[in-house]
Amino acid sequence: MKTQEFLANAGISPETEINAKKEIYQRQQALELVESANRIFVARGKKVVELNLKQDVPTETEILKLILGPTGNLRAPTLRCGKRLIVGFNEEMYEGIFG
């Protein structure tokens, strides 16, 4: 809800929206999203992790630990914006990316 409100206030409308409760992305589908990204931004509360996949070489396990929740499904909200994959919600992170 916070993500939708932020995007609406910023005048950004998603090209595609998937309801995570209806369509579940597990390990393999999450890794496919990562393959199309150059950078990953992950919010966990107030902490933000940024990975530049062209420079950083995280292991598959490290990436999955960041983007999957305790159920093993892709954390929500997750946005793909060009070559950026954005996981979780942190208003400051969103302002830095979309501001």
C-alpha positions as a LaTeX table, in Angstrom:
\begin{tabular}{lrrr}
\hline
Residue & $x$ (\AA) & $y$ (\AA) & $z$ (\AA) \\
\hline
Met1 & 0.00 & 0.00 & 0.00 \\
Lys2 & 2.83 & 2.41 & 0.88 \\
Thr3 & 4.53 & 1.63 & $-2.40$ \\
Gln4 & 1.40 & 2.30 & $-4.45$ \\
Glu5 & 0.85 & 5.56 & $-2.60$ \\
Phe6 & 4.47 & 6.66 & $-3.13$ \\
Leu7 & 4.39 & 5.84 & $-6.85$ \\
Ala8 & 1.05 & 7.62 & $-7.32$ \\
Asn9 & 2.36 & 10.74 & $-5.56$ \\
Ala10 & 5.48 & 10.64 & $-7.74$ \\
Gly11 & 3.36 & 10.32 & $-10.88$ \\
Ile12 & 4.74 & 6.88 & $-11.69$ \\
Ser13 & 2.42 & 4.17 & $-12.94$ \\
Pro14 & 3.60 & 0.57 & $-13.19$ \\
Glu15 & 3.56 & $-1.08$ & $-16.58$ \\
Thr16 & 2.66 & $-4.42$ & $-14.99$ \\
Glu17 & 1.43 & $-5.17$ & $-11.49$ \\
Ile18 & 1.32 & $-8.64$ & $-9.99$ \\
Asn19 & $-0.53$ & $-9.48$ & $-6.81$ \\
Ala20 & 1.98 & $-11.43$ & $-4.69$ \\
Lys21 & $-0.86$ & $-13.20$ & $-2.89$ \\
Lys22 & $-2.17$ & $-14.63$ & $-6.15$ \\
Glu23 & 1.04 & $-15.19$ & $-8.13$ \\
Ile24 & 3.92 & $-16.51$ & $-6.04$ \\
Tyr25 & 7.52 & $-16.11$ & $-7.14$ \\
Gln26 & 9.76 & $-18.70$ & $-5.58$ \\
Arg27 & 13.50 & $-19.30$ & $-5.84$ \\
Gln28 & 13.80 & $-19.97$ & $-9.59$ \\
Gln29 & 11.45 & $-17.17$ & $-10.68$ \\
Ala30 & 13.20 & $-14.75$ & $-8.31$ \\
Leu31 & 16.57 & $-15.66$ & $-9.80$ \\
Glu32 & 15.19 & $-15.03$ & $-13.29$ \\
Leu33 & 14.30 & $-11.48$ & $-12.20$ \\
Val34 & 17.84 & $-11.03$ & $-10.88$ \\
Glu35 & 19.33 & $-12.20$ & $-14.19$ \\
Ser36 & 17.73 & $-9.24$ & $-15.97$ \\
Ala37 & 19.09 & $-6.72$ & $-13.44$ \\
Asn38 & 22.34 & $-4.76$ & $-13.21$ \\
Arg39 & 21.57 & $-3.37$ & $-9.77$ \\
Ile40 & 19.54 & $-4.61$ & $-6.83$ \\
Phe41 & 18.20 & $-2.39$ & $-4.04$ \\
Val42 & 16.83 & $-4.17$ & $-0.97$ \\
Ala43 & 15.08 & $-2.49$ & 1.96 \\
Arg44 & 14.88 & $-4.30$ & 5.27 \\
Gly45 & 13.33 & $-1.85$ & 7.68 \\
Lys46 & 15.59 & 1.20 & 7.80 \\
Lys47 & 18.55 & $-0.71$ & 6.37 \\
Val48 & 19.12 & $-0.56$ & 2.60 \\
Val49 & 21.44 & $-2.89$ & 0.71 \\
Glu50 & 22.56 & $-1.96$ & $-2.79$ \\
Leu51 & 24.32 & $-4.42$ & $-5.08$ \\
Asn52 & 25.92 & $-3.42$ & $-8.36$ \\
Leu53 & 25.95 & $-6.75$ & $-10.16$ \\
Lys54 & 28.50 & $-5.48$ & $-12.68$ \\
Gln55 & 31.02 & $-4.84$ & $-9.88$ \\
Asp56 & 29.87 & $-6.94$ & $-6.94$ \\
Val57 & 29.89 & $-10.71$ & $-7.22$ \\
Pro58 & 27.43 & $-11.95$ & $-4.61$ \\
Thr59 & 26.69 & $-15.64$ & $-4.42$ \\
Glu60 & 23.27 & $-16.97$ & $-5.36$ \\
Thr61 & 22.72 & $-17.75$ & $-1.68$ \\
Glu62 & 23.52 & $-14.15$ & $-0.66$ \\
Ile63 & 21.11 & $-12.76$ & $-3.25$ \\
Leu64 & 18.32 & $-15.15$ & $-2.28$ \\
Lys65 & 18.77 & $-14.31$ & 1.40 \\
Leu66 & 18.11 & $-10.65$ & 0.54 \\
Ile67 & 15.16 & $-11.04$ & $-1.82$ \\
Leu68 & 13.24 & $-14.01$ & $-0.44$ \\
Gly69 & 11.07 & $-13.84$ & 2.66 \\
Pro70 & 10.81 & $-16.43$ & 5.43 \\
Thr71 & 8.31 & $-18.46$ & 3.38 \\
Gly72 & 10.79 & $-18.81$ & 0.51 \\
Asn73 & 8.79 & $-16.50$ & $-1.75$ \\
Leu74 & 9.92 & $-13.25$ & $-3.32$ \\
Arg75 & 9.45 & $-10.40$ & $-0.88$ \\
Ala76 & 6.81 & $-7.80$ & $-1.63$ \\
Pro77 & 6.82 & $-5.21$ & $-2.90$ \\
Thr78 & 9.28 & $-5.95$ & $-5.67$ \\
Leu79 & 9.68 & $-3.60$ & $-8.61$ \\
Arg80 & 11.69 & $-3.97$ & $-11.77$ \\
Cys81 & 12.55 & $-0.61$ & $-13.23$ \\
Gly82 & 14.70 & $-1.01$ & $-16.32$ \\
Lys83 & 17.80 & $-2.88$ & $-15.18$ \\
Arg84 & 17.09 & $-2.19$ & $-11.49$ \\
Leu85 & 15.39 & $-4.63$ & $-9.15$ \\
Ile86 & 13.91 & $-2.99$ & $-6.06$ \\
Val87 & 12.81 & $-5.19$ & $-3.17$ \\
Gly88 & 10.97 & $-4.00$ & $-0.07$ \\
Phe89 & 9.79 & $-0.52$ & 0.81 \\
Asn90 & 11.87 & 2.27 & 2.29 \\
Glu91 & 10.71 & 5.79 & 1.47 \\
Glu92 & 14.25 & 7.25 & 1.45 \\
Met93 & 15.42 & 4.50 & $-0.90$ \\
Tyr94 & 12.47 & 5.17 & $-3.23$ \\
Glu95 & 13.16 & 8.90 & $-3.19$ \\
Gly96 & 16.80 & 8.22 & $-4.11$ \\
Ile97 & 15.82 & 5.96 & $-6.99$ \\
Phe98 & 12.74 & 7.78 & $-8.31$ \\
Gly99 & 13.30 & 11.28 & $-6.97$ \\
\hline
\end{tabular}
